[in-house]
Amino acid sequence: MLTLAETPPGAVVRVIEIMGGRGMRLRLMRMGLNLGDLVKVLSSGPLRGPVYLENLSTGVKLALGRGVASKVLVEPQ
Amino acid sequence: MLRIALVGQPNSGKSTLFNAVSGLKVDVSNFPGTTVKYTRSRVYFLGRHFELVDLPGTYSLEAGEPAESVAVQYLLSGEVDLIINVVDASLLARSLEFTLELAELGLPMVVALNMMDEAERKGLKIDVGKLEEAFGLPFIPTVANRGRGIVQLFSAAFKVYDEGLKPKILRYRRQVEDKVSRLEEAIPEELARPVKASKRFLALRLLQGDPYLTSRVKLSSPELSKLTEKLREMLEAEVGVSAAEAVAGERHHLAMMLFEASTKVVRRPKPSKADLVDKYIMHPVLGYVVLGLVFYGLFTVVFSVGQPLEELLLTPFENLMEYFAALKSGYATLAEGVLLGLAGGVAVVLPYFVPLVFIISLLEDVGYLPRVAFLMDSLMHRLGLHGKSVVSFILGYGCTVPAIMSTRILESPRDRLLTVMLVNFIPCSARTAVILALVAFYLGPQWALFLYLFNLTVIAALSKLLSSKLKAESPGLILEIPSYKLPPPGSLAKKVWLHLREFVFFAWPILILGSLVMVVLELAGLLNLFNLLLEPLTVWVLGLPKEVGVTLILGILRKELTLVMLIQALGTAKVATVLSPLQIMVFTIFITFYVPCISTIMVTARELGWKMASAAAFLSLFIAILLAFAFRTAASFTL
């Protein structure tokens, strides 16, 4: 188990837990990132920059700041 | 009159649809949430008159960003007769969650399955009939940017309205439904009627803990408030998460089920060329090279298009003015003033304005700006800002007013405050015209480049300084990266035209009037008085000729005006014969940093209040004097 912030670009992972405040979890949900979704990390900004990902389950592409990404627990597929 | 609201998630194509029926009115772009205030238009279409309202894109009805709460407030104002829910068909799974939430409002509704071409490219086959049956609503496939499906959409909308067709009620898990039905019974008629929303919708919102509704109920009916709390606690004990998440989760599950039942992936998505390019644009190293090239290209194009055009256009004006000057009569002097204002607007500003606005609009529409936010997020946080602030900064190179309005995409008030303050310092197209027409033209482009970099350094330092005074932390970046879109040439031309029209009808009169005022002041012998009053600033601090004094005051109306007036005050368009290179730099630095213009002050006041607007104005004046003086002093030591 690792966080989205630690996932290397190119890897496909499944979201198993979103930690952090209720506000953040709700925000991620309504923008299209839910528990159980299959996610592919496309790119990762340098110097603790954000993570760019594609949600393979919904087709949504998101950029998540490093702090946010480190609260998303994932499982390698 | 029938009032139709266009509602949908960011980038679903609402504004494109709005434009297709309403003509030259609304600003479309490819950044999540750019329509930050709603736009309305009276429309005559398919033989009916109605009012069409384009609401800002929102991911759900739960208000997060200020842009989103605009949409929610409007939908609950009771003014809406019919909803057109615009959906990006290529992101159907997520979009259906919002459709479910909207349907709960219980208003007549139609769904536009927009961007069907993109969905097909992704290999999705959508069974429209299944969706229509499940929701009890018409789903109309459209491709709004090509005008496809729009007639069908509006005929379906009128039919729904005329027949009073309401969406079906889709049920959630029993644990949720139990509480909802008990709340529905307890909700008084007075609460539901004015907002035109169904009791079911209100019950769900109460259960979720909507702050606005909760506080209203607390005052009006304490019993309902108590019941809500009791049921919410019960639900939370049963499902183990907060009620808000439980309801959102239910919606997600239901939407996923409906999505899977109606949509099949019939083949592998064709990789679009844009996706291949995206690899380089979002690359952790190459991305910055691309970014640098884009901005280098931006200014090179603007300068190399603008400069020859400026020379070409200025010559006839100069000849005419010489002719009037030779007449040596009062009327001729007035005519000269008018001509000078016109020359400034047409020959000096327009050549830089049009290419700049064109390129910035292109970057915006293609979908590059959110990608810049991704690339710059880390640096921005280090400076105490937010990745999304970058978007407002880039828009600021076009015009400060929309840039300030675009700060509504920032969730935290702290980030908005800081970004608005700093956007004021970004040289807008008017200031760029001054920089290019004075500094680049007379001292060479490398000095203009120096000025832009100097400007960015100052902004970065200011950001660091101001953010250290603000206690709150900036929230982490959560930003949707939309797919690339090739804007139809028509829409891009429309956008440039909108800016141009604003400039021609709003700025030209001010330029001509300002120029005339100056001539009149001069003829009345008052010009010297103003200049004398400003002498401490202009001559003592900045080391400029005292004639420039009045240009600085009137420059507050429009920044281009300073340029026009400078020419007038100095009595020649060949500025370099009167001002030394150092004076040109000092003058331009001052112009670049001090209060952008009166419209900016107004819009800042509207967004943040008058206190902050005057703070921003004084801050910029202080910084401008400080920097211009510092530059003058530093230069006099080194030269």
Interface residues (C-beta under 8 A of the other chain):
Chain A: R22 M24 R25 L26 R27 L28 M29 R30 M31 G32 N34 L42 S43 S44 G45 P46 L47 R48 G49 P50 Y52 S57 T58 G59 V60 K61 L62 A63 L64 G65 R66 G67 V68
Chain B: Y59 S60 E62 G64 S90 L91 A93 R94 E97 F98 K122 S242 A244 E245 A248 G249 H252 D278 K279 M282 H283 P284 V285 G287 P370 A373 F374 L375 D377 S378 L379 H381 G387 G476 L477 I478 L479 E480 I481 P482 S483
